[in-house]
Amino acid sequence: MTLRANWSYPTAVKFGAGRIAELAEQCQAIGLKKPLLVTDKALASLPITLAALDQLEAAGLGRACFSQVDPNPNETNMEAGIAAYKAGGHDGVICFGGGSALDLGKMIALMHDQTMSVWDLEDIGDWWTRADASKIAPIVAVPTTAGTGSEVGRAGVLTNSVTHKKKIIFHPKLLPAVTICDPELTVGMPKFITAGTGMDALAHCLEAYCSPFYHPMSQGIALEGMRLVFENLPKVYANPNDLEARAHMMAAAAMGAVAFQKGLGAIHSLSHPVGAVYNTHHGTTNAVVMPMVLDFNRATIEEKIIRAAAYLGIEGDFDGFRSKIMELRSTLAIPENLSAMGVEAARLDELTGMALEDPSCGGNPVEMTRENTRALFEACL
């Protein structure tokens, strides 16, 4: 018997249309008296956010909101959030929004009373044990997009504003105490955000499914998550008010994040540096490089993809699966390549080095080297 692994599954999830009405109740259930709601600049003034703040205020929990969250949040955003958290005397964080708000809210909850640098808690080995766990604030997660899955994860992504490198910051207590998944909150998303976040969910499921590590539970979740995305992402893109399809996409997003504890790969190790340097949308960048990474990994993953295609009802084995990805990208108006997103050939050496430093590359089915990773970037141009 050689199989040995550490597995974890997520927190309590309140799932369904209208469940946002339980926000104050769920905060009180975990003992919060004065939470700070962290969201992004675009969401801060929208009706869904104002309604959440009204609900908190009516329940006697205040209506504090921090919204200085960049699309790829960095330590400057975090420090401003920590200042707001301390100034308001808060006792917990409500992460409200897409991946950026969820990740930054987690960082505020983690770092508001720590003594070390946030970079000392990168997801490397047991670095997370450096943090004082007793000083991590409780977290409530309320996603308003269907892609990142950060609402059921134990980590957050933070961009270093000096080096422009994205770092994954991990601690078990970053798992939210409770998550509210209400598909009504996603109805107002712009189409390009619906597309990009949906493709992010697909990338999580696909890379987890292809990862070489042993986690059969995640494998099954990833496969079903892919089915939900293929069937429902075109529906919500065409009809933003399709609540049932929206709900399926929220489920797929959470499933992708549960599944990717099995591993990620080259899709993410390429998109992380591109996003950090060019400030591109993460999910959209994943979608752009996805077909090229499939080709890159084909020799190793073809049998797995053939099995997935059979389950998903896709004809044509590996080539049919790849064609389905291309068809979906076309439907969602995803850019054809990285050049169309502004990526310059002159920076490929820099991006290659950053990709090889990204922890996601360790989960790729084919070992990533400087030579083949640069060639992969060239193919993505």
Summary of the structure (lengths in Angstrom):
residues: 381
radius of gyration: 19.8
end to end distance: 44.7
largest distance: 59.2
contacts: 1413
relative contact order: 0.11
helix: 59%
strand: 9%
